[in-house]
Amino acid sequence: MNPLLRNAYKWPKCTPASIAAFSTAPTLWRKGGNISVRRKEHERNVTKLHHEINDALDQLKDSLDHGESSPRGRASKNKTTFSQKRSYQMFEVLVRARVTKMFQEMGDFRQRAEDWRAFGVNNQVQLDKAIGLFRKALDTSFAKATDGGKIGRSDNPLFWNLRNSFVKGDNRGLSTELVHSFQTFLMQERFPEAINELHKEIADLRFPYEWYPATRMLQRTVHLHVGPTNSGKTYNALKALEGAKTGIYAGPLRLLAHEIWSRFTAKGKPCALVTGEEVRIPEGVDRWFHSCTVEMSPLNKPVDVAVVDEIQMIASEDRGWAWTQAVLGLQAKELHLCGEDRVVELIQDLCARVGDKCIVHRYQRLNPLETMSKSLRGDFNNLEKGDAVVAFSRIALHKLKAGIEQATGKRCAIVYGSLPPETRAQQAALFNDPNNDYDFLAASDAIGMGLNLEIKRVIFESSSKFDGNKIRSLTIPEIKQIGGRAGRYRTAAAEIVSAKEGAGEDAPQEKKPESNTGWVTAFDFRDLNDIQDAFKREAKPIETAGLFPPANIIERFHTYFPPKTPTSFVLTRMRELARLSPRFHLCDFDTALEIADVIQPYNLSVADRCVFLNCPVSFRTGRDGQSNGQKEALQAFAKCVAEMGSGHLLDFDCINLGILDMDQETRMTMHNDSTYLQRLEALHQVITLYLWLSYRYEGVFQSQSLAFKVKEIVESRITEFLDKLTYVTYSQAKRRQALREAAERHRMAEKQLLGEEEQEHLQEHHEEEPEEPLIENVEGLDPEDILGQTQVVIEEKKAESEPEPEPEPARTSDAEKNQGSG
């Protein structure tokens, strides 16, 4: 942080090279000599400047993150430290620059007269006055933060919103939040006192259990199953579900919903599969079970038993509202919640508030779990039959598969969330079958969410991950949950087999192996210390449950605004006025605000806008800075709904189906720089969005069957590409090192400015991505370092052959004894 602070107040020297870096005029660098030489120097300078600016912004962003960036927004307890004060001053400079740019891009009153009038601004004089007052409001807000230490949501909402958007969304998020903040500022004086009071009344979210009156009429019994992984908690909850006449299973991932659906179907129990992008309803029966993702839980269906898995995700900043909705809204006589022990106090409190009976069932692991004292030292030859290597992107997983098979001569199965369900089930069965040569598994962190596999050892390829926004260290719960899958001896696959063979529900379980201790280690000794440390520590209890206003409340709130008021402003206003109980926190509004702005130009009803707010989109750009096409697709789909036009898949120009018809020569040209893979991924995301909308607007998006076929083809092409990836030891060592360094920078900045306690609180609320990313956005690496398009090379390199530090005394496993000096 100190170098950043020193350099922040120094102007760069205006050397010829720096002039060339900032200039777009060729004449400035022609004067220096040969054009091609100067152009190369120019490109080097621009690249260097780009990395320096990014590093500075990353450090500033980390220094601003004091735990207040979560939606809880607690008022600050301590005075501002000197380093924090300097960070706020730097942040103020950045905000002022962004504000100036924002107003320049908006132009004068005449350019957007209709938009300004919607906010009560009728001429240029009024606009200039509003801009001046907004700048003063920013001055006041930053003075409160810098001099008074007021940075919480309740005592300084403007500063809190700006800092939160910057910490989570960088400059892009900050720019978006500034627009929303200015809109809110314009409107806050426009409403009479009576309307303001109505707004506050509707935005009172302190009693969310009143949103589900039918459920409140039931006297429910809530069974809370808590314990570590492989303790039998989910097994017992599912037994209760199987014994019921009607029921619901709700899990965090599509793959889990599909696994339970397969299990029930194999046992002859009619079961529907319901996710955002797929619906399978059994035919020829009047009632059936439901297996669904938590967001798709049927709240209006009375059932005997409901099971909600991974209940600790109720604290999630993005998806926590879905678990809260399920806990408060499911109409089940018996509600079984499965998860970690740290959620007990919160669930007991929620049950007491609504009058439900809460019974806590605590479980212990069915077998021991230990961390090893040695890593694999980057050598695939130290792998043993039954090992699972965990990585956090699809490219990393396929490269691991290639490297393992090349080094060991054995087959390696591969499992991750976005694999087609049939392929995933086949790969899991191959790994679980001891009578073949599939000795190893490359798996994503989806296995930590309950995917059952017969794993002997869990090996972390890295202790850092790209979570879709930033590179960070794995949290304590993540490490324990993933590592806890080691030593499992009873799988869902075995359940399906036993069901097909006619085994009854009370059939005895398989006999445990003589040595069924689960072992956890890392691929590289540099990551092993983090793994060992996580297993020695306990995560903090979960204190709050996530909330997001349901559609009927948003619609009612919207009626108190002029017809052309942007939906993003309505949401921002609700976020500003929301009142919450101490047991709840508001989930993230950022994605909803982005979607609202994208679809604002189209003549949609408020109800339709609320549907679009929940659609699965991400507007992140790729490594090359190009759009992933989802914004354009969302606009085209919204326009189609507004005009009730033709929603045939082939009518949308934004859907790049032409990439599927590329000849081999063109594909190979694109293959080298990963452009082909990125375009396939973009097409897959757009098709997924189309399918999601096709279940909500069946009369508009009528090409559902064709969309499923295209999705299948795209997935096949992606798998074909990934299967050709190779493993280069040095490149992957370089990638892991870059991941570690990026995560360490982030962690040290937090530690310096937050302290250990607040840093740990922050870690508890990192998001579990519903699907592993395709590629890790690691700064400073060339594409070949990530994709590794050259021939497989398995050899010792200096980057991987350093001696391990002396480990702490620990028990030695049989696996370690066999490993020897490796």
N, C-alpha and C positions, 0 to 999 in steps of 0.2 A: 504493500500500500504506500510506503514512504516514497519510492521512486515516482509513483503516479502523482502524488501530491506535489513533489518538487517540480516535476515537468509540466504540471497542469497550468502553471502560471508563467511559463516561459514561452516566448514566441520563437518559432523555428528560424534558424538562420536561412537567409534567402540566397542560398548557393545556386549555381546554375542547375544542379541536379534537382533541387527542390522546386525551382521555377518550372523545370520540365515536368515534374511530377504533378504539379497543380494546373499546368497549362493545357489547353486544347488546341492552341495555335501552333502548327508545324513550324512556322518561321522562327519561333523562339528556340527550338532545338536544332534547327538547320544551321544556326550560326556556329555551333560547336564543332562542325566537321561533317563526317560521313553520315548520311541520313539513317542508314540501317543500324549503324553503331549507336547513334543517339536514340533511335527508337527502342533498341533493346535496353539501353540504360534507362529510358523513360519507363518501360514496362517493369523493370526491376524495382525502380523507385516507387511506382504506384503500388506494386504488390507489397513491398516492405511497409509503406505507409498504411495500407489497408490492414495488415496484421497488427501494426502498432496501435491503430485506432481501435480495432476490435478488442485487443488485450486491455487497453485503458477502459473501454466501456464495460468489459466483463468485470474488471476489478471494482469499478464504480458501482455496478449493479450488485455485486456481492456485498460491498460495504454498506449498501442501503438496506439489505435484507436482514432485519432484526427480529424476524418471527412475526412481525406485524403484517407481513404480506399475505398471510393466510386470511381467509374470509372472517375469522373470528374478530380481528381488529381490536384487540384489547387495548385499553388506554395504557400509556407507558407508565412504568413504575419508577424509573430512574431518571436522573437528570442526563442531559446530553453530554457524552464524553467529547473530548477535544477532537479525536479522530472522526467521530460521527458528525460533529459540527462542520468540519472541513468537507466531509462527504456531502452534506446537505448543501453547502455553498457551491460545490461543483455541480451538484444535481440541479441547483437553481439556474446556473449558467446554461446548462443543457436544455432545461425546460424553456427558458426565455428564447433560446435560438429556435426551438421547435415551434413556439408560439408565433414568432415573427414569420417563419416559413408558412405556418398554417394560414395566417391572415393574408399573406401574399398569394397563396394558391386559391383562396376564396374569392379574391378580386373585390371590385367595388359593388355597391348595392345593385346597380343596374344589371349586372351579369347574373345575379341570382335573386332577383326581386321577389319572385313568388315564394321561394324557400324562406327568405328573411321575414316576409309578412306572416308566414305560419308561426313564427316565433315572436310576433308582435313588434317587429322592426319595420317601419314604413318609409324610411328615407336614409340617405347617407349620413346625415347629422346624427340620427339616433344610433346608427351602426357605429360610428366613430366614438360616440359617448359610451356605448356598451363595451367596445374594445378597451377603452381607457379604464373603465371600472373593473373589467375582468383582470387587467394587468395589476391593478391595485389589490384585488382580491388574492392574486397569486403572491404579491409582496407580503400581505398579511399572513397568509398561510405559511410561507417559508420562514417568516419571522417567528411565528409560534413554534415551529419545529427547531429552528436554529438556536433561538434565545430562550424559549420556554420549555423545550423538551416535549412539546405536545405533538405526538405523531400517531396517535390512535385514531381509529375510525370514528369514535364518538366525540372526541375533542378537537379533531382537525381533519374532517372528512375529505377536503379537497387534496391536501397533501397525501393523505393515506391512499386515495384512489390513484393519484399520479405515480406514487412510488410503487404501489402494488402492480400497476400495469407495466412499469419499466422493469421491475425485477422478474416478472413472469414472461413478458413479451418483448423485451428490448425496445429499440427505438420505434419499431412498428406499433407495438402495443401502447407506448407512450403517446404517439401521434393520434391514435384512435381515441384514447381516453381524453386527450385535450379537446378534441371535437365534441365529445359527449359532455365534458365538463362545461364547455362554453355554451352549449345548448341548454344545459340545466341552469346556468347562470342567467341566460336570457329569459327563461320562463319563470324563474322563481318569484319575480315581482308581478307577474301577469295575473296570477290567480287571486281572487278575493279570499278573505279569511275563511268563509264558509266552505269554499271548495278545497282549500288547504286542509281543513279539518276532515273533510270527507276522504281526501287522499290518505291522510294519516290513519284514518279508521280502516280503510281497505288494506293498507300496507302493514297493518298490525298482524304479525305472523307468530305471536307468542303462543297460540294454542292450535298447533297443526293437527292435533288429534280430533278436533271438531270438524275437520274436512271430510271425515269418513263416518257419517251418522249411522249407516247400516251396520258397520263394524262395531260401533260403540253400543249397539243394542245386544251384542253377544257377550256372554261370560266366557272369555277365552282362558285356556291354560297354556302358558308359555314355558316350554322346556328349553333351557339354555344349556347346550352341550359345549363345554370348553375344555381345552387341553392342548398339548403340543401336537405336532403332526405325527401320524401313525399311532394314535392313541385310541382309535375306534369311535370317535365322536360322530363323524358323518355316517359311519356304518350303522350305528344304533338309531340315528335319526331316520335313515332310509328304511330300516326294518319297520319302524312305526308307520312310515308312509306306505310300504308294501302291504301292511296288514289292514289298511283302510279301504273303504269302498270308493272314495273319491279323494283326490289330493293334488298338490302342486309341489314341484321342485323348482326353486329359483336359484341360479348360480351366477357367478361373475363373468363367465366366459362361454362362448358358443360351444366350444369343445366339451365343456362339462355338461351343458344341457344335452348335447348329442350323446354323450356317454351314458347318461341316466336314461335317456330315451331308448338307446340300444339295449340297456339292461332290462328295462321293463318290458320292452317288446319281445325280447328273448324269453322272458318268463310268461308270455302269453297274456300280459296285462295291457289292454288298449291304452295307448299313450300318444298325446299330441306333442309335437316339437314346435315351439314358437320362439323365434328370435327376430331381430329387426329385419333381417334379409331373407328369412326362410320360414315357411309355415307348412307343417305336415299334419293333417287332421286324419285320424283313423276312420275308415269307412265301415258302415254296417253295424255301428253300435250307438247307443243312446247317451252313454256317459263314458268318460275316459279320464285318465290322469293327464296332467300338464307338466312338461319339462321345458323350462324357458330361461332366458336371461332375466336378471332381476328387473331391468327396466320394462320388460314385457309381462310382468306379473299381472294376472287377471284379478283386479281388485273387486269386481262386481260378481264374482262366482263363489257362492257358498260351498265349502268343502269340509271334509272331516279332518284332514291333516295337511299342513303345509310345512315344507322344509326350506329354509333360507340359509344358504351356505356363505361362508367367509363373512360373517356378520361384522367383523372388525372394520370392513370397508365402509361402514356407516360414517366413519370420520373423513372419508375422501373429500377433497375439495371440489372435484369434478362430478363424481358419481354417487357421493354419499346420500343425496336426496332419494335415490332409488331404493336403497336399503331402509331408510327412514319410512318411505312410503309403504314398503312391504311390511315392516314391523307394525305400523299404525293402521294400515288399511286392509290387509288380507283377512277375508271372512272365513277363518278356519277355527274349528272347535279346539284343535290342538295346533299350536304354532311351535315348530322346532327350529331353533337358531343354533348354528354351528360356527365356532370360531375360537378366537384367542381369549385367554383368561382376563386380559386387560379391559374387556368390554363389559364385564359383569355388573359393575356398579351403575353404569349408564343404563343398561337394559332394565335392571331392577327399578331404577328411578322412573323410567318411562312406563313400565308396567304399573307401578303404584299410581301414577298420574291418571291412567285410564281405567283402573280397577281390575286389571288382569292378574291372575295368579301366576307367579313366577317360580319355577322349580329349577335350581341349578344342578347340573350333573357335571362333576369334574372327573377327568380321565388322566391317566398316566400313560406314557409310551409303552407299547407292547414289547419293545425290545430296546436295549441300550443304544445311545448315540454318542459318538466320540469324534473329536477333531484329531487328525493325525499330526504328528510332529514334523513331518517332511512333506514337501510338495513333490510333484512329478518332475520338477526341474525342466519343464518344457520338452520332455522326451516321451513320445507316444509308446515306446517300448516298455515303459513302466506301467502301462495300463493292464488291468486284469479283467477277466470275464465278469460281466455284470456291472461294469463301470458306466456311469453316465457323466458326460462332459457337458456343462451348462454354459451357453453363450447367449447373447442378448440381441442379436440381429440375424436375419435369415442368411445373409451372405456369410457371416462368421460361422454359422452352423454348417452350411454346405462345404465351406473350406475345411472345417474340422473333419467332416466325414471323409473328404478326399485324403487329407493327411493321415488320418487313422488307418484307413484301408491300405494306403501305400506303405506305411511303416510296419504294420503288423501282419498284413496278408489275410486278415479276417474282415468280415463284413461289419458295417456300422449302420444301425437303423437311425432314422432321424424323425423327430417329433416336434412340431411347433403349432401354435394356435391357428394360423391361417392356412395350414394344409387342408385339402379337401377331407371331409370326415372319413370317407372310406379308405383313403390313403393313410391317414393318421392311424386308424384302427389296425390296418394291415401292418404298418411299421411297428406298432406297439406289440402286436401278437408275435411278430418275428423276433423281437428282442426278448419277450417273456418266455419263448419256447427254448428250453435248454438243449433240444435235440437238433440244432442247426448251427451254422457258423456265424450267426449274428451275435457276436460277443459283446459289442459295445453300442452305446447310444449317444447321439448328439441331440441335445434337447434345449428348448428355450425355458425361460422361467415359468412358463405355463405349467410345468410339472409341480411347481410349488403351490398352485391353486387347486390341487386335488386330483390331477390326472394320475391314476394308479399304475405304477410300473414296478417290476421286480428288480429294484436297483440295489446293488451291494455297496457301492461307494458313489458319492456325489462329488464331482471335481469341478470347481469353478474355473472357467477359462480366464475370467477376470473378476475383480471385485468392484469394477466400475461399469456403468452402463450409460448409454445415450437414451434418455427417456422421452424423446420426441421434441424436447425444448433445449435441454442442456446435458452435458456429461457430468455425472455425479457418482459418488460412492454409493454402494448398496447400503440400505438401512438395516438396522438390527433385525426387525421383523422379516424383511425380505431374505436375509441370509439364513435365519433360523427356519423359515418356512420352506425354502428351497433345499437347504441341507438336510432338513428333517425327513425328506423323502428317501434317504438312504436306509437300507435294512428292511424295506417293506417286503412282506411275504404273502400277502393276500391281495389280489387285484380284482378290478371289475371284470377284466377279461376272464379270470377264473370263474367269477360269478356267472358270466354268460355261458361258459362251457358247461358248468355244473347244471345250469338251468336246462340247457339243451339235452343233457344226459338224464334229466328227470330227477335230479336231487331235490329234496324237499327243503323248505325254509329252515328246518331245524337240523339239517345235515351238519355234521361236525366240520370244522374248518380243517384245512390242510395242516399237517404236522409241521411245526416250525423247524427250520434247519438247525443243526446242532450249534452252529455259530452264526447267529443272526444279528450281530452287532452292526449298526450302521456307522459308516466312516465318512468323514468329510475332509476334503483337502482342496488344494488349488493347483492349477497347472504350473504356476510360476511362484517361486518362494516369496517374491515381492508382495503377492496378494495374500499369502497364507496368514500373515500377522493380523490382517483385518478380519479374516474369517474366524481365527481363534479368539480375537478380542470380542467379536459380536456374541459368541456363544457363552462368554463369561458375564455378559451384561443383560439386564432386564429392560424391556421397553416400558415407557411410562403408560399409565392407565389412560384410556380414551375418555375424554370429558364431555364432548359435544357430538351431536348428530347433524348431518348435513340437511339443508332445506333448499328447495327451489320452488317459487310460487307456481301452483298448478295453473292450467290453462284457463279455468273458469274465473280465477282471481285476476289473472292478467286481462282477460276480456272485460271484466267488470271495471277494473281500474282504467282501461282504455276508453271507456264511455265518457269519462269526465274530462276528456281532452278534445280539442278541435279535430274535425275529420282528417285533415292532412298532417296531423302531428306524426313525426317519424316514430316508429315502434321502438327504435333504439333509445329515443329520449324517454318514452314511457317506461321502459325497463330501467333506465338510469335513475329516473325519478323514484321508482319503486325501491330500487336498491338504496337510494339515499334516505328514504323515509322509513324503511323497514324496521320494525321493532321485534326483537327476538327474546325468547326465554334464555336464561343462562345455559340451558342444556342443549341449545341449538346454535348452528352457525349457517350463514348463507353460503351456498355453493357458488362456484365461479360463474360470473355472467359474461365473461369475455367472448366466448364462442357465440353465445346467443346474440350479443350485440353486433358482432361481425356479420352474422347471418342476416340479422334485421336490416342492416345497412345495405347488404347486397341485394335483397329482394324488395327494398323500399319503393323503387320506381314503378312497381307493378301493382295493378288494381286488385289486390287480394283482400279478402275479408279478414277481420281480426282472428277468427277461428283458424283460417288457413295459415295465417302468419305464425300462429302458435304451433301448428303442426310442423312447419318448416324449421322453427327454432330448435327442434329436437333431432333434426336429420344428421346422419353421420358424415360430417365433412371436416376437412382440415385445409386451411388456406396457406399452409407452410410452403415455402419455396424449396426447390432442390438445391443440391450442392453447386449447381451452375447458376443459381439465382433465378431460374425460370419458374413460372407458375406451374402447378401440377394440374391445371385445367378444371379444378373443382368449382372455382368461382364462376367461370364461364358456363359450366354445366348447370350449376344451381340457378343462375339467372335464366337460362333457357328453359329449365323445368318450371320455374316460378311463372314465367311468361306464359307457358303452355297451360298451366292451371288457371291463371287469371283470364285467359282468352278462351278457355275450354277448347283448345285446339287439338290437332292431331299429336298424340304422344307416342307414335310409333318410333321404335328405336332407330330406324334408318332415316328418320326425318330430322335428326339433330346433327347439325354440322360439327358441334363441339365434341361429339363422340368419335374419336380417331380410330375407326375400324380399319383404316387403310394399313395400319402397321402390321395387321395380321396377314396381309397379302404381300409383304415385302419379299423379294427374292433373296436367295442365300447370300449373294455377293453384297447387297446393300446391308443386310443384317450383320454380316461379318465386319463391315466397315464401322457400323455403329457399336458393335460389340466391344471394340477396343477402348472406347471412352465411356462406356456404360450408359450412353444415351438410349440405346435400345431398351435396356432394362428399366430405366426411369420412365420411359413412355409406356411400357407395358404395365408398370405399377400404376401410373396415372389412369390408364384405361380401366384397370381393374377397380380402382376407387370410384370412378364415374359410373361403371356398371353396377357396383354395389349400391350407390346412391339411387340409381334408377329402380333397382329392385325394392329398395326400402320404400320409395314413393309409390311403387306399383301396388303395394298392399294397402295403402291409404287412399289412393285415387285410382281404383280399379278401372273406372270408366274412361280415364285419361291415358294412363300408361298401360297400354294393352299388349305390349310385346314381352310379357313376363317370361314365357317359354323360350323365346329367342334370346332374351337377356341371360337366362341361366346357361344356355348353350354357349354364348359368347364368353361368359365368365369362366366356364369350364375350359374353353380353348385358351384363354389368356393365362389361367393358372397352369395349364400344361406347358405353355411357352415359357413362363417364368421358371417352372421347375426344370425344364430342358436347359435353360440358360444356367441356372444355379448348379445343375449337375456337372457342368463342364468346368466349373471353377476349380482351381488348384490351390495347393497349400505350399507357400514358400516360407520357410522357417524364419528367415531374417525379416521379411516384410511383416509377418504377423507379430513378431517380437516388437518391431517398431510400432505397430498399431497398438499393442497392449501398453507399451510405454507411454504413448501419446494419451491414451485413455486415463492411465494412472496420473499423469502430470496434470491433465485438465481437471480431473476430479479433486486432486490434491490442492490445486489453486483455489478452487471453489470452497473446499473444506477449511483451508487455513484462513481465508478471508472471513468466513463465518466465525471461526473460533476466535480470531483476533478481536472482532467487533461485538460478538454476541456472548462469548463465554461458553463454557462446556454445557451448562444447563439449558440455555436458550437454544443452542445449536442442536441438542438432542431433541428438543421439542419440535424444532423445524423438521427434523428428519422423519418424525412420525407421520407427517402428512404429505410425503411425496406420493405421487400418483402411480398406481399400477396401470400400465397401459393395457387396454383391452386386447391389443394385438401387437406382437413384437415388430419393431421397425424393420424395413428392408435393409437399410444401410445405416451405419453410424456416421454422423456428421462430425468427423474429427478434423479440426483445423490443423493445417501444416502437413497433411499427408497427401501424396499424389494418388490418383485413382488406382495405379497399379499396386500401391501399398495396401489398398483395401480389397481390390478385386483379384490381384495376383494372376494375371492372365498367362504367365509363363509356366514352364514345366514344373511339376511337383519336385521340390527339393527337400529332403529330410536329412538334415545334417546338423552337427553341433556348430553354433555360432557363439561368439563372445557375449553377445547380448543375453544368451540363455545359459551360459556355463559358469556363471559366477558362483562361488561357494555360498551355501546358506549360512545365515547367522546361527549362533548357538541357540537351539530351541529351549523353551522352558521345559522342566521335567513333565513328561506326559507318558501315559500308557502307550505301549507299542502294540499295534494290531498285527494279526497274522499276515495281513497284506503287506505291512511295512517290513516284516521279517523276510518275506519273499522278495521284496523290492531290493533288498540288499543295499549296496552303495548308490543305486540309482536314485 
